[in-house]
Amino acid sequence: MSDHPRFESIEGLRGTGKSTIAPMLAAAREAVLVPTVPALYQPLRREVDRRENVEARMCFYLSALFTAADEIRRYLSAGTPVVVESYFARCLANHGALGARLGITLPPDLPQPVTYYLECEEDERQARLTGRDKPNSRWDALVKSASGRVTDAYAPFPMHHVDTTGRGPNEVIQAILATDTQGAHARADAEPVGAHPHLLPPVPRRAEGAHRP
C-alpha cells in the first residue's frame, strides 16, 4: 500500500450529514473509520455530558482525541487509510464558542487530515434535526443556540467546503471525491496541525495567585 495513506475528516454543524457521510467515505476509500471518542471513554462521556463545566468537558474530549490520534497514527504508519467523523477542529470550535477559556497548543506531530466541512441551508438543516431519532443533550441545545459562533470558530481551519443542501448522500460523496481529484491535499501528514498557530491562539497567563472572575 502507499507510504502516505489518506487521512480524512468530516466536519460541520449538527444536521449537515457527518454521521451519514463519514462511513460512506470510509467505504469509498477502503479506509478504517476510527471513532474519535474511543469505546473506553463512552461510559465517562455520559457522566461528563451531564455536568456543566465547559473546560472539564473540553479536556475530556481532548483526551479522547489524543487517544484516537495514537490509533490513527498506527493505521497510517501501517499504510492503512483513515476516515474520522470530526477531529480536533470540532472540539476546539464547539467549546470555544461555548466559552471555554483554555489556551490550547496542539503538538506539531499530530496526524493532520484533509478536512471536508459539510454545509447546509439552515431551513433544511433544522428539518433534518427535527426528523432525527437521536436524543438531544443539554450540550446539543447549547451548540444549537451558538451555531453562529461555532461557524465563526470553524472558519480559520483549513477545510474544503461541501454543500449538502438538496443533495443525497451519494451526491455528497461524489462531490467529496471530485474535490479530492481536483487538487485537494490527499495525503496524510502533509503539514502538522500545530503548523497553524493562528488556529490555536494562546491565552495570556494569569498573574501568580490570580483567580478567575
DRENGUBA-740119 format. One record per residue (C-alpha): residue number from 1; x, y, z; residue in one letter. Coordinates in nm, 3 decimals. Example, Ala and Ser with C-alpha at 12.3 -4.5 7.8 and 13.67 -1.06 7.14 Angstrom:
(1; (1.230; -0.450; 0.780); "A"),
(2; (1.367; -0.106; 0.714); "S"),
This chain:
(1; (0.000; 0.000; 0.000); "M"),
(2; (0.103; 0.368; -0.026); "S"),
(3; (0.359; 0.500; 0.219); "D"),
(4; (0.136; 0.807; 0.254); "H"),
(5; (-0.219; 0.681; 0.310); "P"),
(6; (-0.511; 0.920; 0.312); "R"),
(7; (-0.638; 1.063; 0.638); "F"),
(8; (-0.968; 1.248; 0.601); "E"),
(9; (-1.208; 1.413; 0.844); "S"),
(10; (-1.573; 1.515; 0.808); "I"),
(11; (-1.667; 1.833; 0.997); "E"),
(12; (-1.971; 2.057; 1.017); "G"),
(13; (-2.266; 2.159; 1.230); "L"),
(14; (-2.518; 1.902; 1.352); "R"),
(15; (-2.760; 1.805; 1.077); "G"),
(16; (-2.521; 1.859; 0.788); "T"),
(17; (-2.466; 1.486; 0.737); "G"),
(18; (-2.143; 1.396; 0.918); "K"),
(19; (-2.258; 1.065; 1.068); "S"),
(20; (-2.402; 0.952; 0.733); "T"),
(21; (-2.115; 1.064; 0.512); "I"),
(22; (-1.816; 0.954; 0.724); "A"),
(23; (-1.878; 0.576; 0.698); "P"),
(24; (-1.967; 0.610; 0.330); "M"),
(25; (-1.642; 0.793; 0.262); "L"),
(26; (-1.451; 0.527; 0.455); "A"),
(27; (-1.611; 0.259; 0.239); "A"),
(28; (-1.531; 0.452; -0.080); "A"),
(29; (-1.167; 0.490; 0.026); "R"),
(30; (-1.137; 0.136; 0.165); "E"),
(31; (-1.035; 0.310; 0.485); "A"),
(32; (-1.079; 0.243; 0.855); "V"),
(33; (-1.342; 0.459; 1.027); "L"),
(34; (-1.180; 0.547; 1.360); "V"),
(35; (-1.409; 0.676; 1.637); "P"),
(36; (-1.264; 0.993; 1.788); "T"),
(37; (-1.428; 0.909; 2.121); "V"),
(38; (-1.290; 0.556; 2.174); "P"),
(39; (-1.509; 0.290; 2.334); "A"),
(40; (-1.328; 0.306; 2.668); "L"),
(41; (-1.435; 0.672; 2.701); "Y"),
(42; (-1.805; 0.615; 2.636); "Q"),
(43; (-1.925; 0.543; 2.994); "P"),
(44; (-1.744; 0.851; 3.129); "L"),
(45; (-1.866; 1.056; 2.832); "R"),
(46; (-2.223; 1.024; 2.951); "R"),
(47; (-2.125; 1.140; 3.301); "E"),
(48; (-1.922; 1.435; 3.171); "V"),
(49; (-2.206; 1.543; 2.943); "D"),
(50; (-2.441; 1.559; 3.243); "R"),
(51; (-2.225; 1.824; 3.405); "R"),
(52; (-2.196; 2.193; 3.323); "E"),
(53; (-1.823; 2.274; 3.327); "N"),
(54; (-1.724; 2.357; 2.970); "V"),
(55; (-1.349; 2.342; 3.037); "E"),
(56; (-1.381; 1.999; 3.202); "A"),
(57; (-1.581; 1.875; 2.905); "R"),
(58; (-1.329; 2.018; 2.660); "M"),
(59; (-1.042; 1.844; 2.842); "C"),
(60; (-1.230; 1.515; 2.835); "F"),
(61; (-1.284; 1.534; 2.459); "Y"),
(62; (-0.925; 1.642; 2.400); "L"),
(63; (-0.808; 1.335; 2.595); "S"),
(64; (-1.032; 1.113; 2.381); "A"),
(65; (-0.897; 1.274; 2.064); "L"),
(66; (-0.533; 1.228; 2.166); "F"),
(67; (-0.607; 0.861; 2.236); "T"),
(68; (-0.774; 0.828; 1.896); "A"),
(69; (-0.479; 1.008; 1.733); "A"),
(70; (-0.246; 0.735; 1.859); "D"),
(71; (-0.465; 0.474; 1.689); "E"),
(72; (-0.484; 0.684; 1.373); "I"),
(73; (-0.107; 0.717; 1.366); "R"),
(74; (-0.068; 0.338; 1.393); "R"),
(75; (-0.301; 0.280; 1.098); "Y"),
(76; (-0.128; 0.541; 0.886); "L"),
(77; (0.214; 0.400; 0.972); "S"),
(78; (0.090; 0.060; 0.853); "A"),
(79; (-0.025; 0.214; 0.523); "G"),
(80; (-0.397; 0.198; 0.606); "T"),
(81; (-0.614; 0.499; 0.513); "P"),
(82; (-0.829; 0.651; 0.787); "V"),
(83; (-1.154; 0.850; 0.798); "V"),
(84; (-1.294; 1.019; 1.110); "V"),
(85; (-1.622; 1.190; 1.184); "E"),
(86; (-1.480; 1.514; 1.328); "S"),
(87; (-1.137; 1.574; 1.477); "Y"),
(88; (-0.971; 1.844; 1.689); "F"),
(89; (-1.140; 2.122; 1.488); "A"),
(90; (-1.484; 2.031; 1.620); "R"),
(91; (-1.370; 2.011; 1.982); "C"),
(92; (-1.192; 2.346; 1.965); "L"),
(93; (-1.465; 2.522; 1.768); "A"),
(94; (-1.758; 2.396; 1.976); "N"),
(95; (-1.605; 2.452; 2.318); "H"),
(96; (-1.454; 2.784; 2.219); "G"),
(97; (-1.796; 2.901; 2.101); "A"),
(98; (-1.944; 2.787; 2.432); "L"),
(99; (-1.699; 2.996; 2.632); "G"),
(100; (-1.404; 2.767; 2.713); "A"),
(101; (-1.108; 2.983; 2.814); "R"),
(102; (-0.828; 2.730; 2.783); "L"),
(103; (-0.525; 2.814; 2.574); "G"),
(104; (-0.455; 2.501; 2.367); "I"),
(105; (-0.138; 2.439; 2.168); "T"),
(106; (-0.154; 2.108; 1.984); "L"),
(107; (0.165; 1.903; 1.936); "P"),
(108; (0.318; 1.962; 1.592); "P"),
(109; (0.340; 1.591; 1.510); "D"),
(110; (-0.031; 1.511; 1.523); "L"),
(111; (-0.166; 1.348; 1.207); "P"),
(112; (-0.342; 1.619; 1.005); "Q"),
(113; (-0.640; 1.519; 0.794); "P"),
(114; (-0.773; 1.655; 0.472); "V"),
(115; (-1.093; 1.805; 0.609); "T"),
(116; (-1.431; 1.838; 0.439); "Y"),
(117; (-1.665; 2.086; 0.605); "Y"),
(118; (-2.026; 1.997; 0.531); "L"),
(119; (-2.267; 2.289; 0.494); "E"),
(120; (-2.644; 2.301; 0.456); "C"),
(121; (-2.902; 2.577; 0.425); "E"),
(122; (-3.046; 2.648; 0.767); "E"),
(123; (-3.408; 2.551; 0.695); "D"),
(124; (-3.306; 2.214; 0.558); "E"),
(125; (-3.058; 2.155; 0.840); "R"),
(126; (-3.324; 2.224; 1.102); "Q"),
(127; (-3.568; 1.994; 0.920); "A"),
(128; (-3.309; 1.717; 0.931); "R"),
(129; (-3.256; 1.769; 1.303); "L"),
(130; (-3.630; 1.761; 1.367); "T"),
(131; (-3.658; 1.427; 1.186); "G"),
(132; (-3.381; 1.263; 1.388); "R"),
(133; (-3.432; 0.983; 1.637); "D"),
(134; (-3.118; 1.077; 1.828); "K"),
(135; (-3.177; 1.225; 2.176); "P"),
(136; (-3.059; 1.582; 2.229); "N"),
(137; (-2.836; 1.658; 2.525); "S"),
(138; (-2.802; 1.987; 2.710); "R"),
(139; (-2.479; 2.044; 2.518); "W"),
(140; (-2.654; 1.984; 2.186); "D"),
(141; (-2.902; 2.256; 2.279); "A"),
(142; (-2.621; 2.494; 2.374); "L"),
(143; (-2.436; 2.433; 2.049); "V"),
(144; (-2.759; 2.485; 1.858); "K"),
(145; (-2.813; 2.823; 2.023); "S"),
(146; (-2.449; 2.915; 1.949); "A"),
(147; (-2.439; 2.782; 1.591); "S"),
(148; (-2.327; 3.119; 1.452); "G"),
(149; (-2.035; 3.135; 1.694); "R"),
(150; (-1.946; 2.773; 1.617); "V"),
(151; (-1.941; 2.851; 1.245); "T"),
(152; (-1.716; 3.151; 1.309); "D"),
(153; (-1.484; 2.939; 1.527); "A"),
(154; (-1.452; 2.682; 1.247); "Y"),
(155; (-1.362; 2.948; 0.989); "A"),
(156; (-0.982; 2.966; 1.041); "P"),
(157; (-0.931; 2.590; 0.998); "F"),
(158; (-0.812; 2.471; 0.655); "P"),
(159; (-1.112; 2.284; 0.512); "M"),
(160; (-1.280; 2.207; 0.181); "H"),
(161; (-1.641; 2.325; 0.196); "H"),
(162; (-1.904; 2.085; 0.061); "V"),
(163; (-2.266; 2.198; 0.026); "D"),
(164; (-2.508; 1.918; 0.117); "T"),
(165; (-2.825; 2.123; 0.059); "T"),
(166; (-3.069; 1.927; -0.154); "G"),
(167; (-2.816; 1.650; -0.211); "R"),
(168; (-2.848; 1.285; -0.125); "G"),
(169; (-2.560; 1.104; 0.046); "P"),
(170; (-2.427; 0.955; -0.279); "N"),
(171; (-2.418; 1.300; -0.438); "E"),
(172; (-2.226; 1.437; -0.139); "V"),
(173; (-1.974; 1.152; -0.160); "I"),
(174; (-1.924; 1.220; -0.529); "Q"),
(175; (-1.867; 1.589; -0.453); "A"),
(176; (-1.602; 1.495; -0.195); "I"),
(177; (-1.431; 1.253; -0.431); "L"),
(178; (-1.435; 1.517; -0.704); "A"),
(179; (-1.285; 1.773; -0.466); "T"),
(180; (-1.002; 1.533; -0.395); "D"),
(181; (-0.928; 1.473; -0.764); "T"),
(182; (-0.933; 1.846; -0.833); "Q"),
(183; (-0.634; 1.925; -0.620); "G"),
(184; (-0.715; 1.866; -0.254); "A"),
(185; (-0.417; 1.763; -0.044); "H"),
(186; (-0.498; 1.394; -0.049); "A"),
(187; (-0.222; 1.255; 0.168); "R"),
(188; (-0.181; 1.234; 0.542); "A"),
(189; (0.072; 1.440; 0.738); "D"),
(190; (0.128; 1.693; 0.462); "A"),
(191; (0.152; 1.957; 0.734); "E"),
(192; (0.116; 1.910; 1.110); "P"),
(193; (-0.182; 2.060; 1.288); "V"),
(194; (0.048; 2.268; 1.504); "G"),
(195; (0.187; 2.440; 1.195); "A"),
(196; (-0.117; 2.669; 1.201); "H"),
(197; (-0.059; 2.876; 1.517); "P"),
(198; (-0.335; 3.119; 1.421); "H"),
(199; (-0.585; 2.838; 1.476); "L"),
(200; (-0.489; 2.796; 1.837); "L"),
(201; (-0.439; 3.143; 1.983); "P"),
(202; (-0.253; 3.138; 2.315); "P"),
(203; (-0.430; 3.266; 2.623); "V"),
(204; (-0.217; 3.505; 2.834); "P"),
(205; (-0.108; 3.354; 3.163); "R"),
(206; (-0.271; 3.497; 3.471); "R"),
(207; (-0.055; 3.653; 3.734); "A"),
(208; (0.051; 3.418; 4.013); "E"),
(209; (-0.230; 3.376; 4.260); "G"),
(210; (-0.487; 3.545; 4.038); "A"),
(211; (-0.834; 3.398; 4.024); "H"),
(212; (-1.094; 3.384; 3.751); "R"),
(213; (-1.366; 3.642; 3.779); "P"),
